[in-house]
Amino acid sequence: MRSRRQLAPLVLLTGLAILATAPAAASATCPNEAVGSALQTEATVSESILCLVNEERAAAGVGPVSRNAKLEQAALAHSNDMVSNGFFAHTSPAGVGFLQRVTSTGYTSGASSWIAGENLAWGSGSLSTPAEIVRGWMESPAHRDNLLRGQFREIGIGVVRGTPEDASDPDGVTVSSEYGYRGADNTKSNGSAKGKGNAKGKGKGGAKKKAKKARAAARKRSARRSARR
């Protein structure tokens, strides 16, 4: 049977499919990282993925992320939804999006500022190992950007057996990883936090573009004033 893997970062709001017939060599520095999902529990897959994510962050000079129960709740719910309803996307067929899943858990409640991100993946056969899931994210610029983003401090990993293509696939696994950061508690919610969370990287980039356009417009106005003088 051909091994398959699919990935989706919220940054792109699209899915990325990768087909392969053999896995890459594993360094075996994290427990069970090279073990297929069929031969270990969902909990050990999750632990291995967390270990690998923090290894990559350490190698990039970025601090580790720690588990957060509310992010994990959102991640697990989405993985279950994708497998049960046969879709692979950041927004469910019922119209429930990434932000709604995260905020409905209370993760952002009372935070003065917050940002969040999401990486999705599913793999079957030799591409269902934790090492292959994380390798796939690292080989995709958008996924890697989320995984290595320095602002993120917390993570929730939802691992479910089966895939969106075959819920009964015994060799398949579907993974949602939710990244987050919350500022100090504040009774007044910061409106900019919602904007950051909504865009999850794309919005941040959009903000930079807006600032760049504003600076360019200011330079043009200054140049016109100088010309008139």
N, C-alpha and C positions, 0 to 999 in steps of 0.2 A: 504494500500500500504506500502511495506517495505521501511523504510528510508535507504538511501545510502549515503556514503561519500567516496571520493577518494582524495588522497593527492599526491603531487610530489615535492620533494626538488631537486634543481639542483645539490646539493652535490652528490646525488646518481645516477642521470641521469636515474632514474627508477620511476615507479608509485607505490604507496602503497594504496591498497584498504582496507577499513574498513567497515564492515557491522554491523548494529545495529538495534534494534527495539525500543529503547527508549533513549531519551537524558539524559545527566547528569543534576543534579540540578544546576541551575544558581545562581550566587551571585547577579546578577542584579545591579552591581555597575556602568555599562556603559549604556547609553540610548539604548533601543531596543535590547540589547544583546540576550535576550531570545525570541525575536519575529521572526517568520518564514519569509523568504524572500518574500513570497507571500503577506504578510501583511504590507510591508514597501517598500520604494523606494530604488533603487540601491545606491543613495547618502547616505541614513541613514544607510544602511548596511555597507558601506565603513567607515563612521564616527565611527560606533560602533566597527568595527574591529580595526581601528587605536587606539581607546581608550583602547581596551583590550590588544593590543600589547604593548602599553606603560605601562599599569598596570603590565604586566608580566615582562617587562624590569625593572621597578622600584622595583618590589619585588626581582629581582635578583641583584639589586644594579647597574644597567646599565642605562645610560642616555637615554632620549626619542629620538624617531625619528620624524622628521617633514615632512610634505608633500612637494614633489617636482613635479612640473608640467611635467617635461620631463620623470621622472620615471613613473608617472601616465599615460602618453601618451603610453609608452611602455607596461605597464600592461594592460591597457584597450584594446589596439590593440590585444594583445595575447589572452585575455579572449574572445573577439569577434571572433577571428580566430578559437579557439577551439570549441566554440559552433556552429559556422556556418559550420565548416568543419568536425565536429565529430571526433576529436582526443583529446588526453590528454597527452601532452608531452612538454618538453622544446624546442624541435625543431619541426617546422611545417612540414607538408608533402611537402611543397615547398622548404624545406631545410633552412629556416630562423631560426637561433639559438638565444639563449638568448643574447649573446654579440652583435650580429648584431642589435637586436631590441633596446637594450639600447644605443649603440653608435650612431645609426642612428638618434636618437633624438637630438644629440649634447650634451648629458649629460657629456661626458668625455672630450669634446673639451677644450684644453688649460690647463687641470689639470696637475699638476706636478706628481700626483700619484692618484690612485683611486682603489677602490674595489667595487664589486657588488655581489648581491645574489638574488635568486628567490625562492619563495615558491608558489606552486599551490594547489588549492583544488576545489572540487565541491561537493555539497551536495543537497539532495532532502528531502522534508518532514521535519520531526523534526530535521534532521541533516543539514538543510540549515540556521540555525540561526548563527549570528556572534559568539556567545559563542561556538557553536559546531565546527565551522570552526577553531577558534583559539585553542580550546581544542585539536582538532586533530593534529594540528601542534606541540603543546606542548608535546603531548604523543609520538611523533616520534623524536628520538634523532637528526636526520639530520635536520629536520625542526626546532626543538628547537634551534639548534646551530645557524642557520641563524637568527631566531627571537631575540635571546639574544646576538648576536655578538656585542661586545662593540664598534668596529670600525665604525659600521654603524651609520649614522647620519640622513639619509633621506630615505623616502619611497614613493612609488607610489602604489596605490591599485586600481585595475581594477575589478569592479563587473558587471557581466552581467547576466540577467535572462536566464534560461534554462541551460542545461547541455550538455556535449559532447555526451552523450547517447541519449538525447532527447531535441532538441533545443526548442521545444514548451512546455516543462514541466513547468506549472505555479507555481509549488512548488519548483522548482530547481534554484540553483544559482551557477555560476562559478566565481572563484576568482583567480587573479594573483596578487602577491605582490612582488614588486621589491625593494630591499634594496640597498643603496649606500652610498659611502663616496668619496669626492673629496678633494685633497690637494689644496693648494693655486695655483691660476692661474699662468701658466708659459708658455711662448711662445714655449719652447722646451718640447716636450712630453717625459715623462719618460717611457722607454720601459718596465721596470719591472711592471708598472701599468697594461699593457695589459695582462701580465702573471697572475697577481693576479685576474683580472676580468675574464679571460678565465676560470680559474679553480674554482673560487668562493668557496673556502673552501677546496675543494679536492686538488687544486693546492697548497694551503698554506700548507696542510698536506704533499703533495708530496715534497715541498721544505724542510720541516723539516726532512723527510726521507732521502733526498739527503744529507743534512748536517750531519745527524747521520751516514750515510754510510761513508761520507768523514772523519769524526772523527774516526770511527772504523778503516778505512784503514790507517789513520795516526798512530794510536796506534799500528797496526800490523807492519807497517814499522819501527816504533821506537823499537818495541820488537825484530824485526829481526836484527836491527843494534846492539842492546845490546847483542844479542846472539852471533853475529859475534865477538864482542869485547871479 
